[in-house]
Amino acid sequence: MTDWTDQSEVEKLLALLPVHELHALSAAEQTDRRIAAYNLFGIKAVADSGGVSFEPAVGVLDQPLLAALDILFTRRFPVAPATD
Protein backbone atom coordinates (compact mmCIF):
# COMPACT_ATOMS: atom_id res chain seq x y z
CA MET A 1 0.00 0.00 0.00
CA THR A 2 1.19 3.51 -0.78
CA ASP A 3 2.05 5.84 2.08
CA TRP A 4 0.42 9.05 0.83
CA THR A 5 2.19 11.07 3.50
CA ASP A 6 5.60 10.13 2.04
CA GLN A 7 6.37 12.80 -0.56
CA SER A 8 8.93 10.62 -2.40
CA GLU A 9 6.37 7.83 -2.89
CA VAL A 10 3.81 10.28 -4.21
CA GLU A 11 6.35 11.77 -6.64
CA LYS A 12 7.30 8.28 -7.93
CA LEU A 13 3.67 7.42 -8.62
CA LEU A 14 2.96 10.77 -10.26
CA ALA A 15 5.99 10.33 -12.52
CA LEU A 16 4.27 7.27 -13.98
CA LEU A 17 1.24 9.28 -15.10
CA PRO A 18 1.40 10.53 -18.67
CA VAL A 19 0.90 14.29 -18.74
CA HIS A 20 0.70 16.21 -22.00
CA GLU A 21 2.50 19.52 -21.59
CA LEU A 22 0.51 22.51 -22.81
CA HIS A 23 1.62 26.07 -23.39
CA ALA A 24 3.62 27.87 -20.74
CA LEU A 25 1.82 30.29 -18.44
CA SER A 26 2.97 33.45 -16.76
CA ALA A 27 3.43 33.16 -13.02
CA ALA A 28 0.16 35.09 -12.42
CA GLU A 29 -1.79 32.86 -14.83
CA GLN A 30 -0.38 29.77 -13.19
CA THR A 31 -1.34 31.03 -9.72
CA ASP A 32 -4.91 31.72 -10.90
CA ARG A 33 -5.25 28.25 -12.42
CA ARG A 34 -3.77 26.54 -9.36
CA ILE A 35 -6.29 28.32 -7.14
CA ALA A 36 -9.12 27.20 -9.42
CA ALA A 37 -7.88 23.59 -9.21
CA TYR A 38 -7.56 23.73 -5.41
CA ASN A 39 -11.09 25.09 -5.14
CA LEU A 40 -12.39 22.17 -7.24
CA PHE A 41 -11.16 19.89 -4.46
CA GLY A 42 -12.75 22.02 -1.75
CA ILE A 43 -9.47 23.58 -0.66
CA LYS A 44 -10.09 27.30 -0.28
CA ALA A 45 -7.20 29.39 -1.57
CA VAL A 46 -6.61 32.98 -2.66
CA ALA A 47 -3.79 34.79 -4.43
CA ASP A 48 -1.55 37.02 -2.35
CA SER A 49 1.75 38.82 -2.88
CA GLY A 50 3.73 35.69 -1.98
CA GLY A 51 1.76 33.33 -4.23
CA VAL A 52 -1.14 31.43 -2.67
CA SER A 53 -2.69 31.60 0.80
CA PHE A 54 -4.95 28.91 2.18
CA GLU A 55 -7.80 29.16 4.65
CA PRO A 56 -6.91 28.15 8.22
CA ALA A 57 -8.83 24.85 7.87
CA VAL A 58 -6.30 23.56 5.32
CA GLY A 59 -4.13 21.25 7.33
CA VAL A 60 -1.76 18.33 7.32
CA LEU A 61 -4.27 15.93 5.77
CA ASP A 62 -4.55 18.21 2.72
CA GLN A 63 -0.78 18.37 2.15
CA PRO A 64 -0.46 15.19 0.01
CA LEU A 65 -3.27 16.35 -2.28
CA LEU A 66 -1.76 19.83 -2.59
CA ALA A 67 1.65 18.35 -3.41
CA ALA A 68 0.19 16.02 -6.04
CA LEU A 69 -1.79 18.85 -7.66
CA ASP A 70 1.30 21.09 -7.69
CA ILE A 71 3.46 18.42 -9.33
CA LEU A 72 0.89 17.56 -12.00
CA PHE A 73 0.07 21.21 -12.64
CA THR A 74 3.73 22.17 -13.06
CA ARG A 75 4.23 19.34 -15.53
CA ARG A 76 1.13 20.35 -17.51
CA PHE A 77 1.69 24.13 -17.50
CA PRO A 78 5.34 25.17 -17.13
CA VAL A 79 6.00 28.76 -16.08
CA ALA A 80 6.97 30.96 -19.01
CA PRO A 81 10.26 32.84 -18.65
CA ALA A 82 9.72 36.44 -17.55
CA THR A 83 10.18 39.04 -20.27
CA ASP A 84 11.28 42.59 -19.65
N, C-alpha and C positions, 0 to 999 in steps of 0.2 A: 504494500500500500504506500502511496505517496505521502510524504510529510509536507503538507502545504505551507507549513510555517518555515520550512527550510528553503531560503531563497535560491540556493544553488540547484536544488531539485526542480523547483519551478522553472528556472531558466533553462535547464536541460530539456524539460518537456516542451516548453514553448519553442525551443529551437527546432523541434521536430515538425512543428506546424508550418505548412506552406503559407507564406504571406506575400501577396503581390504588391510590390512597392508602387505607389502612385506618385504624383508630383510632389515636390518639396513645398513646404509651407513656411511662411514667416513665423517667427517665434510667437507673435500675437495670435495668428491664425491657429497655430498648434495649441496654444493655451485654451482658446475658445472651443476647439473641437474636443480637447481632453475633458473640459468641464461638461460639455454636452454628453460625452460617453459616461462619465462618472454619474451624472444625474440619471441616466438610463438605468443604472444599477441601484438607484436610491441613495447614492452617496452625495450629499449636498456639498457643492464646492462653488467658489466664486474667484474671479481673477483679482489679484492685488499686485502691488508694485514688485513683489518678490516672486511672482508666478501664480500659484494657486493656494488658496486658503480653504480649509475644510471646517464644517460645523463641529462644535465640541463633541457631538455624539460619535464622530468617526474615531474608531479606536483600533486596538491591536488586532481584533478579528477581521477588520477591513484591510489590513496591510497586505496580505497575500493577493487579494483581488486588485488592489491599487497597483501593486508591482507588476502583476500580469498584464493589466491594461496598459501601463506605461511602456512595457517592453514591446507588446504587440503594436501599439500606436506608433512608437518610434520607428519600428521596422516598416510600417505601412506608409507613414508620412514623415520622411526625414526633414530636419530643419534646413531651410534654404540659407546659404551664406548671406550675411548682412551686406548690403550695398550702401555705399556712401553717396 
